[in-house]
Amino acid sequence: MTVRLRSARPRLRPWQNPVVHWSPKPLRTAGVAGLALVVLGIAAVGVADWPGRILLGIAALGLAADALHDVVARPRLSAGPDGVVVRTWGGAHRLAWHGLRARVRTTRRFGLLTRTLEIDVDPAVDDDGVLLVLGRRDLGAPVEDVARRLRELDPAAPPRRATRGPLDRATGREPPRSGS
């Protein structure tokens, strides 16, 4: 006779996984790697002068490094019950939920609006003063959705209302008006 003991932890189904991952899109990574090969081929065969070959070779190396970073630092951002893990060239940065702030920063440069996700740790909690800035390309998803999901996963975060940044009026996202 066999006795099966149940564990104290409930068994999670695959769709109930408490860890969420965000990574660059694989098709984009493959496109950048392919573009690096094309630029390298043009540098080797299509350009006759050495300065042009060197410049195109440097551009191909930059594209290849970008594609390699997308593959090595995968997944770029993970969030679970223990906190957040961000992978960079320097390795994985593990940040606990306590003192962690995630917010969307909207900036305007050269006439374009750019949104980035800023993840920082309160200096009173961590002496390192970690600040990580991730864009849509890094996450493979809109940064607003990632920030919202991080706030939902944070066990210590108070419920928050939707906030507006100073540049949201320029994007057409007006808050609902109340009144007469």
C-alpha angles and dihedrals in degrees: 000000000000123000118203116203120207117228120237091239115078114242111249124218117229091258090052095060107143093206116085124195133199123192139160113277112267093223090057091049091050090048092053091048091049091048089052090055092048093050090047090050092050090049092051100043111014103048121071103188122073099228090055091049091050093049093048090045091054090048090050091050091051092052091046091050090051092051091046091052090053090054099042098043095052124170093029096196129019127179128189143145093293097051141269131320119199119188119210137157088277094056136262119331112207113201124184120223092244108098094000119139125189119186139159115242119200118201134173119220127168089350095305126114114226126188121201133178112235117199115187138162123228108256089225089063101038123027092206093072095216117203119179122183119197129179134203091268091055094049102035089223138072109285092226090060092047092049091048091050092048090053090050092051095047106100094199099045117111116229109272135203121229110275132205127222123217092258098047090093088062091056094053096248102134121177118243111269121228126198142072 
